[in-house]
């Protein structure tokens, strides 16, 4: 059985949501964010001790984009990734890679600017630059999603799950809304899918990605 090392409400949400969409049989290993070394199996699977980490038999996959692409290939009948040879396959690669390389790290200047400098006075400027960059990413997404139900057009994929999670993080940051009607409409459509609703419930999240119990991770106090 697949084993997902995760922290509820973190980047591992995307992996859990993809597994739910795929109808996969999997078990969860809840990682305590402040005591990641409690389970030696976690470090064995991922020496960086970051989530999500997915153990599949003798293989371990980590980094969110890689985990999502693996799930798409691992469960082809779920249709979460176009098959090899399909013209949309490279489009899916582009989406997942752009989200992982550009959109995902674009949140750090907004969420944790103080961790990006040794100069305390620089944090405000880092955050302001982050707001400008996020606005550019939102404009790009608005253009890309124009007239599209999903990232790939009329085909739902792991790219939609990844994008949904990161747009949902807008609720963590004051005065930031990603994109406009196209992006927010996409967020609402993905969020209404039964498997995504189930994943939010399992992660103890509200529809706008706030934690129902912010003092807990996987049911354990932090």
Number of C-alpha atoms within 10 A of each C-alpha: 10 15 16 27 26 27 22 25 22 15 19 25 25 27 30 29 24 29 24 18 24 19 13 16 10 16 13 14 17 19 24 19 16 8 9 15 13 11 13 10 14 24 14 11 19 19 10 11 19 21 25 27 25 32 22 16 9 6 8 16 20 23 17 24 24 18 24 29 22 18 24 24 17 15 17 13 11 18 16 25 27 22 14 10 8 10 10 16 14 14 15 21 17 13 20 26 17 14 21 20 12 14 20 19 12 18 22 16 22 23 16 13 19 18 12 14 12 9 9 11 10 13 19 14 12 18 20 14 14 19 21 11 17 22 17 14 17 20 16 13 18 18 13 16 18 14 11 14 17 20 23 20 14 10 15 18 25 30 29 25 26 26 23 21 23 21 22 20 20 18 13 14 12 9 8 14 18 22 19 13 12 21 24 16 13 19 21 15 14 20 21 12 12 12 19 23 18 18 24 23 13 15 24 21 20 13 15 17 19 16 17 12 13 12 10 14 21 19 12 10 10 12
